[in-house]
Amino acid sequence: MLQTAQAMERLGTETAFEVLARAKALEAKGRSIINLGIGQPDFQTPPHIVEAAIKALRDGHHGYTPANGIPELRQAVAADLAARHGVEVDPAQVMIVPGGKVTMFFAIMMFGEPGAEILYPNPGFPIYESVIAYSGAKPVAIPLEEENGFAFSAEAVLSRLTPRSRLLILNSPANPTGGVTPKAEIDRLVEGLAAFPQVALLSDEIYSRMLYGGRQHTTLLGYEELRDRVILLDGWSKTYAMTGWRLGFGVWPRGLVEKANRLSVNCHSCVNAAAQHAGIAALTGPQDEVERMVAAFDQRREVVMSEIAGIPGLSCVEPAGAFYAFPNIKATGLSAKQLEAGLLEEAGVATVAGTSFGRHGEGFIRLSYANSVENIREAMSRIGDWLGAQELGAGAA
């Protein structure tokens, strides 16, 4: 019998993909399934981006590229950050990677080891906790509270930092909650971090273009006092509907660039050449498709909130960013996993249990509104009908 490393037992998974697989299996049997589970835009990649990749292939861009990405793309990333956030970034600090998870994995593995502590949001993207545990470090959960709009509390973060803390992971706008941390709260956190100079920060800003109600994004790169320890995670997947292209980037402190480059060489050598040329077209070309997608998500957000308000047993804090709602299901008396299973198997609606994003997600489910208004209304109708047919309120198992 093969014996794998014990660390493999500490490595988790991303349940949204498991839900997607179950949903596809039910569809294959002829069932009607509406997917509000997977966090993927339901739009096509804008045509000019696709054409840029095709042209790159026809022009002969078939070989290896530098491990950190082609210079033109790194320059385009730096120019985009300057235009959107008003921050100057040296293109040499930009690392092009095959998807946002790679920046996350590199940062956690760079700082995680037995005896170290890494702080992460809970409920939060499940891969944070999974990779922290895999690295041997101790995962330290930062609870995100519904009454706080699922925004970070500077006090909650700072109270959990210790001399063993190596890395702090922040995510705003947030998956799975749609929470956005106000600038004033980030200001307080930055001020408090002065007492913990040994702590690096991974700022997951993959949803930075998806904000609603006139909100503005606050990037941690904008704080000069943190520039020597902030790792920015961003990319093309969500903003440009390019999830399958596997294209992301990190901005690394100067002192960590060489280490990140070494990890890239050892891990994936380089990123697909044609995809990188598509990335240039995305950043430098017209942004009207992005604006159209965000406007559509905003409309769907309003529909989801309206529909939830009409379903007994559900309530929901208004999501401020991304494309997720995180309704409170406690009044149903069902656990998050029970509701996830019942809605998929019996109502034909794919959702993701809040516990898939950490133990503090119990009592919630995630709804992705990356689907059409028509499908969202039908899904919410099915959810309401299914809940109405249950004997609820007896307490979650």
Stockholm file with secondary structure:
# STOCKHOLM 1.0

chainA/1-397         MLQTAQAMERLGTETAFEVLARAKALEAKGRSIINLGIGQPDFQTPPHIVEAAIKALRDGHHGYTPANGIPELRQAVAADLAARHGVEVDPAQVMIVPGGKVTMFFAIMMFGEPGAEILYPNPGFPIYESVIAYSGAKPVAIPLEEENGFAFSAEAVLSRLTPRSRLLILNSPANPTGGVTPKAEIDRLVEGLAAFPQVALLSDEIYSRMLYGGRQHTTLLGYEELRDRVILLDGWSKTYAMTGWRLGFGVWPRGLVEKANRLSVNCHSCVNAAAQHAGIAALTGPQDEVERMVAAFDQRREVVMSEIAGIPGLSCVEPAGAFYAFPNIKATGLSAKQLEAGLLEEAGVATVAGTSFGRHGEGFIRLSYANSVENIREAMSRIGDWLGAQELGAGAA
#=GR chainA/1-397 SS CCCCCGGGGGCCCCHHHHHHHHHHHHHHTTCCCEECCSCCCSSCCCHHHHHHHHHHHHTTCCSCCCTTCCHHHHHHHHHHHHHHHCCCCCGGGEEEESSHHHHHHHHHHHHCCTTCEEEEEESSCHHHHHHHHHHTCEEEEEECCGGGTTCCCHHHHHTTCCTTEEEEEEESSCTTTCCCCCHHHHHHHHHHHTTCTTCEEEEECTTTTCBCTTCCCCCGGGCGGGTTTEEEEEESTTTTTCGGGCCEEEECCHHHHHHHHHHHHHHTSSCCHHHHHHHHHHHHSCCHHHHHHHHHHHHHHHHHHHHHHTSTTCBCCCCCBTTEECCBCGGGTCCHHHHHHHIIIIICEECEEGGGGCGGGTTBEEEECCSCHHHHHHHHHHHHHHHHTSCCCSCCC
#=GC SS_cons         CCCCCGGGGGCCCCHHHHHHHHHHHHHHTTCCCEECCSCCCSSCCCHHHHHHHHHHHHTTCCSCCCTTCCHHHHHHHHHHHHHHHCCCCCGGGEEEESSHHHHHHHHHHHHCCTTCEEEEEESSCHHHHHHHHHHTCEEEEEECCGGGTTCCCHHHHHTTCCTTEEEEEEESSCTTTCCCCCHHHHHHHHHHHTTCTTCEEEEECTTTTCBCTTCCCCCGGGCGGGTTTEEEEEESTTTTTCGGGCCEEEECCHHHHHHHHHHHHHHTSSCCHHHHHHHHHHHHSCCHHHHHHHHHHHHHHHHHHHHHHTSTTCBCCCCCBTTEECCBCGGGTCCHHHHHHHIIIIICEECEEGGGGCGGGTTBEEEECCSCHHHHHHHHHHHHHHHHTSCCCSCCC
//
